[in-house]
Amino acid sequence: MNIKVFLFRLIGFYSIIMGIFYATVLSYTYRHAALPQILILSIVIISVSWLIIGGLLSFKKYSGVLALTLIITQIIIEFLSGFTIGLFFVPVTVILIISEIGYNLIKSSKLE
């Protein structure tokens, strides 16, 4: 499996798991937090569609854009969660961002 494909799928599945987890935490902790739950679950649906689109495009043309949008959705989910459980997923999000940047730097240095 290609490293880019692996990173893309990892970021996508992680976004989905993180979004569902935060939505359930918000539903149990704060009963009045319906709007953030709806926004988080809609972002999860967008992440699922990006994974399907990325699979259909075979990661050829727009894979960098798709991965960047998945990382942005992770950051949006972190902000929408409202610091419910002490930013539980932030370390892994930072590691995924660093790995994506590192992959792009290695790829660009090989092209030169």
WOZIPE-V387673 format. One record per residue. N is the residue number from 1. RES is the residue in one small letter. SS is DSSP state (alpha for helix, beta for strand, coil for the rest). OMEGA is omega as a letter, one per 20 degrees, with the letter a starting at -180 (* if undefined). Layout:
# WOZIPE-V387673
[[N	RES	SS	OMEGA] [N	RES	SS	OMEGA]]
This chain:
# WOZIPE-V387673
[[1	m	coil	r] [2	n	coil	r] [3	i	alpha	a] [4	k	alpha	r] [5	v	alpha	r] [6	f	alpha	r] [7	l	alpha	a] [8	f	alpha	r] [9	r	alpha	r] [10	l	alpha	r] [11	i	alpha	a] [12	g	alpha	r] [13	f	alpha	r] [14	y	alpha	r] [15	s	alpha	a] [16	i	alpha	r] [17	i	alpha	a] [18	m	alpha	a] [19	g	alpha	r] [20	i	alpha	r] [21	f	alpha	a] [22	y	alpha	r] [23	a	alpha	r] [24	t	alpha	r] [25	v	alpha	r] [26	l	alpha	a] [27	s	alpha	r] [28	y	alpha	a] [29	t	alpha	a] [30	y	coil	a] [31	r	coil	a] [32	h	coil	a] [33	a	coil	a] [34	a	alpha	a] [35	l	alpha	r] [36	p	alpha	r] [37	q	alpha	r] [38	i	alpha	r] [39	l	alpha	a] [40	i	alpha	a] [41	l	alpha	r] [42	s	alpha	r] [43	i	alpha	r] [44	v	alpha	r] [45	i	alpha	r] [46	i	alpha	r] [47	s	alpha	r] [48	v	alpha	r] [49	s	alpha	r] [50	w	alpha	r] [51	l	alpha	r] [52	i	alpha	r] [53	i	alpha	r] [54	g	alpha	r] [55	g	alpha	r] [56	l	alpha	r] [57	l	coil	a] [58	s	coil	r] [59	f	coil	a] [60	k	coil	a] [61	k	coil	a] [62	y	coil	a] [63	s	alpha	r] [64	g	alpha	r] [65	v	alpha	r] [66	l	alpha	r] [67	a	alpha	r] [68	l	alpha	r] [69	t	alpha	r] [70	l	alpha	r] [71	i	alpha	r] [72	i	alpha	r] [73	t	alpha	r] [74	q	alpha	a] [75	i	alpha	r] [76	i	alpha	r] [77	i	alpha	r] [78	e	alpha	r] [79	f	alpha	a] [80	l	alpha	a] [81	s	coil	r] [82	g	coil	r] [83	f	coil	a] [84	t	coil	a] [85	i	coil	r] [86	g	coil	r] [87	l	coil	a] [88	f	coil	a] [89	f	coil	a] [90	v	alpha	a] [91	p	alpha	r] [92	v	alpha	r] [93	t	alpha	r] [94	v	alpha	r] [95	i	alpha	r] [96	l	alpha	r] [97	i	alpha	r] [98	i	alpha	r] [99	s	alpha	r] [100	e	alpha	r] [101	i	alpha	r] [102	g	alpha	r] [103	y	alpha	r] [104	n	alpha	r] [105	l	alpha	r] [106	i	alpha	r] [107	k	alpha	a] [108	s	alpha	r] [109	s	alpha	r] [110	k	alpha	a] [111	l	alpha	a] [112	e	coil	*]]
